[in-house]
Amino acid sequence: MHIAPGVEMLELKAELMDGPSMFYPTLLWDQRDVVLVDAGFPGMASLIRGAIEQARVPFEKITRIIITHHDLDHIGSLGDLRRELPHPVQVLSHAEEVPYIQGELIPIKMTPAMRKQMEEQMKGVSEERRQAMQSMMDAMKNQKLKVDRTISDGEVLPYCGGIQIIHTPGHTPGHVCLFHITSKTMIAGDALFVENGRLGPAPSFINADTRMAIESLRKLAGCDIASIIAYHGGLYRDYPNQRLVQILHESGASAVRQLKTEEER
Ligand SMILES: [Zn+2]
């Protein structure tokens, strides 16, 4: 879906354990750079390529891939995409995500409890789907991923008219949101979800630290946002800033009280 000049929301459909799911990576481009934000589950490289070409951007023109965080659905096809591109691309992430992306640490949410929950879930699915999930996990183990450049809070990357990095820890420690300045598009990764047209925080059971994740949303409210792209749920355009303040309020974050006193001044 075309969002603004040089901004496309890619729409990927995949069959997972609990049936079909949609994923929304973002593509940003200008004369010099083509930047892909997030890289899908393992095995999604050709889907991603197709979606990019549908947006009339040549896949070969990708120069950089920015990873919002290390969860499997965001880094799964990174290795394949890199291999398929005819030239070296730069992979960027927050420093705190690097050891997880590079496989030096086990994913932060792979706690024994989470592993158990996944095993339980696997029991309920068809053999075919179970095998597909298993081969996805196996494919991941064999990938040697590498981050080439780290990004940090407040930094403005000089690509595609300027991409502001907002460190939003909580879902994972080094989770980032990206604000595309010229189009006022907030690429939210998993900091925000859209469900049935409604914008909300990520469900707490998938966060490493939900309190921190909510607190991080206050940073987003400081930007003048026209569109939000949630990796899960897609586009949200209904007064994004107002909705963010509402979410903070609903979450009972102390952040709201502070935000209000700032507004009163
Ligand atoms: Zn995700």
Boltz pocket constraint, residues with backbone or C-beta under 6 A from the ligand:
constraints:
  - pocket:
      binder: B
      contacts: [[A, 71], [A, 73], [A, 74], [A, 190], [A, 231], [A, 232]]
      max_distance: 6.0
